[in-house]
Amino acid sequence: MSPLPRSAPRVLLVGSSGGHLAQLMGLRTWWQDLERAWVTFRTEDALGHLAGEQVAWAYMPTTRNLVNLVRNTGLAIKTMRSFRPDVVVSSGAGVALPFF
């Protein structure tokens, strides 16, 4: 039996905190009425911007850190299985790699 269709697509928004998160926030008119979840780093700006949102906190640093690449790959698998997004949108940086 296939699942019932959803009324709106589920969107997973993935990006580092700071400028990358600000770019995703700039798309608010596009995602504000969609079911969504976020993946970013737990920083002051992210905590402020994403209060009340569904967030999976990624591990940092990601640059040249094999341990955190593996940890974020595990987070990607868990997040993709539980949230089941229809589309993944990212503004970039290393955290996004495992989610694609």
N, C-alpha and C positions, 0 to 999 in steps of 0.2 A: 504494500500500500504506500503510495507516495504522500509526502506531507502536504497539508493544505497550503495553497499559495498565500503569500504574505501581501498585504496591501501596499507596502513600500519596501524598496530594497534595503537590506542591511549593509551599512557602510562601516568599514574599519579604517580609521584615520591613524596613520603611523608617521611619526616624525620625532626628531630630537626636540628637546625643549629649546627655548630661545627663539631665534629667527624662524626655524622650521615650523615650530608650533604656531608662531604668529602668522605665517603664511596659510596654514590650515585654518586658523581662526578667521582669516580673511575670506574664506569660502562659506562663511556662516549662512548666507542667503541660500546657498545650494543645499547644505546638509541639515539645516535647523529643523526641518519637518521629517527627517528620515530617522529610522532606528539606527543608532550608531554606538560605536565603542572606540576607544582611543588607546594607543600605545605610545608612551613617551617616558622620559625620565622624571623621577620625583624631585622636582626643583621648586623653588618659590613661585616662579612664574607659572609653571604647570599646575601647581596646587591652586593658584588663584583663578586661572583661566578655566580649569576643568572641575571646579567645585560642582558637585551634583551630577557629574557625568560618569558613565561607566568607563573605568580606566584600568588597563593592565600596565603596571609599572615595570619598565625595562631596566636592565642592568647596564651600568656605565662604569668606566669608559668602554667604548666599542673599538676605538682605533688601536690596532696592534695588540688586542687583548683576546687571545684564543679562548680563555676560560669564559669570558662574557659572551663571546660569539656562540659558544655551546649552550650557555644558560639562556640566551635570547632565542636560540633555535628551539629549545624546549618550551619556552614561553610562547613562541609562535605556534607550535603544534597544539599546545593546550588551548590557546586563544582561538585558533581557527576551528578546532573541534567543538568548543563550547559555544562560541558566538555564531559560527557558520555564516560569515559575511558573503554577500553577493558580489561585492566589489571592495578592493583595497586601494586606498588613495594615500599617497605619501608625498611629502615635500622633500624627502631625502634624508641623507646621512646614514651612517653605518647601521643604525638600529633597524632600518627598514629591510635590509637584505634578507634576513630569515623569513620575513612575512611574504616575500614574493617567490 
